Amino acid sequence: MTDGCLLYYITDRTVFPGDEPSRRRRLLEKISEAARAGVDYIQLREKDLATRDLESLAREAVRIVAQLRTENRELRTALLINSRTDVALAAQADGVHLRSTDISPQDVRTIWQCGAGSCGAGTPFDKLRAGSARQLSPQSPLIAVSCHSAEEATQAATQEATFAVFAPVFEKKGANPTGMVALREACAATIPVLALGGITLANARSCLAAGAAGIAAIRLFQENDIAAVVKQLRG
């Protein structure tokens, strides 16, 4: 399709068979596979985990991606944590993925700066648990925002998000698909917009034709050979 197609792998370890250690090990293998294949972003989206377990998993994922970057300087994969800015800071992830009901991207950037000790009391940083930023990486965070309308995509851009993820384009359990017209309208935002929701190799091209900067998916990456998927999407 295009070398410029942004790719976003969203994780879900619960679909893997076996006990929790097995699912966790399989997920980390998939994260490594995605990074090696050149996926741009990975969202750690294990919403059912307790904070301690999520932070532990995030640290392992960060370590894997960092090691691969050391081995191959051309790798550009960034790891984002779903919704939990505190965990992203503690694990030294590259950023955070915000739900539409979460704090704003501007608040996240303030929190990130506070982790470096550059703000006072009374800021959103006060909401974080103690010590969460003890090993803060100094770079500015990458911030993705979930959007379900053109208005939300425009708002994400206004609030300094890095990119928006528009969904559900084709399908999502318990929700009506937005369709291609709504995706095209959302892609008018001044930040990259990625399409999510029932994305397949067969329909990804239509999302790009509608103006999407790339695609986001769980099953497309997790249930297939990621290198082969990347090759077809960027071939």
C-alpha positions in Angstrom: 0.0 0.0 0.0 2.4 2.7 1.2 5.7 2.9 3.1 4.2 5.8 5.0 1.3 3.8 6.4 1.4 4.0 10.3 0.8 0.7 12.1 -0.5 0.4 15.6 -0.6 -3.0 17.4 -3.0 -3.1 20.4 -2.4 -6.0 22.7 -4.8 -8.4 24.3 -3.1 -11.3 26.1 -6.4 -12.8 27.3 -7.0 -14.4 23.8 -3.8 -16.5 24.2 -4.3 -20.1 25.6 -2.9 -21.4 28.8 -2.4 -20.0 32.3 -1.4 -16.4 33.1 2.4 -16.9 32.9 1.9 -18.5 29.5 -0.3 -15.7 28.2 2.1 -13.1 29.5 5.1 -14.9 27.8 3.2 -15.2 24.5 2.3 -11.5 24.6 5.9 -10.4 25.2 6.9 -12.6 22.2 4.3 -10.8 20.1 5.5 -7.4 21.2 9.1 -8.4 20.2 7.7 -9.7 16.9 5.9 -6.4 16.2 8.9 -4.3 17.0 11.2 -6.4 14.8 8.7 -6.1 12.0 8.7 -2.3 12.2 5.3 -1.6 13.6 5.3 2.1 14.6 3.4 1.9 17.9 2.4 -0.8 20.4 -0.4 -0.1 22.9 -0.2 -2.2 26.1 -3.9 -2.5 26.7 -4.2 -5.1 29.5 -7.0 -3.3 31.3 -7.9 -6.2 33.7 -4.5 -6.2 35.4 -3.9 -4.7 38.8 -1.5 -1.8 38.9 1.5 -3.8 40.2 1.0 -6.5 37.6 0.5 -4.0 34.8 3.6 -2.0 35.7 5.7 -5.2 35.9 4.5 -6.3 32.4 5.1 -2.8 31.1 8.6 -2.8 32.4 9.3 -6.1 30.6 7.8 -4.8 27.4 9.9 -1.6 27.6 13.0 -3.6 28.2 12.4 -5.8 25.2 11.7 -2.8 22.9 14.8 -0.9 24.2 17.0 -3.9 23.6 15.8 -4.3 20.1 16.4 -0.6 19.5 20.0 -1.1 20.7 20.5 -4.0 18.4 19.0 -2.2 15.4 19.1 1.6 15.4 16.6 1.7 12.5 13.8 0.3 14.7 11.3 3.0 15.5 8.6 1.2 17.5 7.2 3.2 20.5 5.4 1.6 23.4 2.3 3.3 24.8 0.3 2.3 27.9 -3.4 2.4 27.8 -5.0 5.1 30.0 -2.4 4.8 32.8 -0.1 7.8 32.7 1.3 6.8 36.1 2.3 3.3 34.8 3.8 4.8 31.6 6.0 7.1 33.7 7.0 4.4 36.1 7.9 1.9 33.4 9.6 4.6 31.2 7.3 3.9 28.3 7.2 6.3 25.3 3.8 7.6 26.0 0.2 6.9 26.8 -3.0 6.1 24.9 -6.0 8.0 26.3 -9.6 7.0 26.1 -12.1 9.7 25.1 -13.1 10.0 28.8 -9.6 10.3 30.2 -7.7 13.4 31.2 -6.6 15.6 28.3 -3.3 15.4 26.4 -2.4 18.7 27.9 -2.8 17.3 31.4 -0.6 14.4 30.4 2.2 16.7 29.2 1.9 18.6 32.5 2.2 15.4 34.5 5.2 14.3 32.4 6.9 17.7 33.2 6.0 17.3 36.9 7.7 14.0 36.9 10.9 15.8 36.1 10.3 18.2 39.0 9.3 21.2 37.1 5.9 22.1 38.6 4.4 22.7 41.9 1.5 21.4 44.0 -2.1 21.4 42.8 -1.4 20.0 39.3 -2.8 16.8 37.7 0.4 15.2 38.9 -1.1 15.1 42.4 -3.4 12.4 41.1 -0.6 10.0 40.5 0.5 7.5 43.1 3.7 8.4 45.0 7.0 7.6 43.3 5.5 6.8 40.0 7.9 9.0 38.1 11.0 8.0 39.9 12.7 6.8 36.7 11.1 9.2 34.3 12.5 9.3 30.8 13.2 13.0 29.8 11.6 13.0 26.4 8.2 14.4 25.7 5.5 11.7 25.7 3.7 10.4 22.6 0.0 10.7 23.2 -2.7 8.8 21.3 -6.4 9.6 21.8 -9.4 7.4 21.1 -12.0 9.3 19.0 -15.4 8.5 17.7 -16.4 11.6 15.8 -14.8 14.3 13.7 -15.3 16.7 16.5 -13.4 14.5 18.9 -10.5 14.2 16.5 -10.4 18.0 16.1 -10.4 18.4 19.8 -7.5 15.9 20.2 -5.5 18.0 17.8 -6.3 21.2 19.6 -5.2 19.6 22.9 -1.9 18.6 21.5 -2.3 14.9 21.0 0.3 13.2 18.8 -2.3 11.3 16.8 -5.9 10.1 17.0 -7.3 6.6 16.7 -10.8 6.7 15.1 -13.2 3.8 15.8 -15.1 1.7 15.2 -14.8 2.0 11.5 -16.1 -1.4 10.5 -17.0 -3.3 13.7 -16.8 -3.5 17.4 -18.8 -5.7 19.8 -21.7 -3.7 21.3 -21.2 -0.6 19.1 -22.4 0.5 15.7 -19.7 1.1 13.1 -19.0 4.7 12.1 -18.4 3.9 8.5 -16.1 5.5 5.9 -17.8 8.9 5.6 -17.2 9.5 9.3 -13.6 8.4 9.0 -13.0 10.7 6.1 -14.5 13.6 8.1 -12.3 12.8 11.1 -9.2 12.6 8.9 -9.6 16.4 8.3 -8.0 16.9 11.7 -4.5 18.4 11.7 -2.9 15.4 13.4 -2.6 11.9 11.9 -5.7 9.8 12.3 -5.5 6.0 12.4 -8.5 3.7 11.6 -9.5 1.0 14.1 -12.3 -1.5 14.3 -12.6 -4.6 12.2 -9.5 -3.7 10.1 -8.3 -6.4 7.7 -5.9 -6.6 4.9 -8.9 -6.5 2.5 -10.3 -3.2 3.8 -7.2 -1.4 5.0 -6.7 0.2 1.6 -10.1 1.9 1.8 -9.2 3.5 5.1 -6.1 5.0 3.6 -8.0 6.2 0.6 -10.3 8.0 3.0 -7.4 9.9 4.4 -6.3 7.7 7.4 -2.6 8.0 8.1 -2.5 4.3 9.0 -4.4 1.5 10.8 -4.7 0.2 14.3 -5.7 -3.4 15.2 -5.7 -6.2 17.7 -6.5 -9.3 15.8 -4.9 -8.4 12.5 -1.5 -8.3 14.2 -2.0 -10.7 17.1 -3.5 -13.6 15.1 -1.1 -13.4 12.1 2.6 -13.4 11.2 3.2 -9.7 11.9 6.1 -9.4 9.4 3.9 -10.7 6.7 1.1 -8.3 7.6 3.5 -5.3 7.6 4.9 -6.4 4.3 1.4 -6.4 2.7 0.4 -3.2 4.3 3.5 -1.4 3.2 4.4 -3.3 0.1 
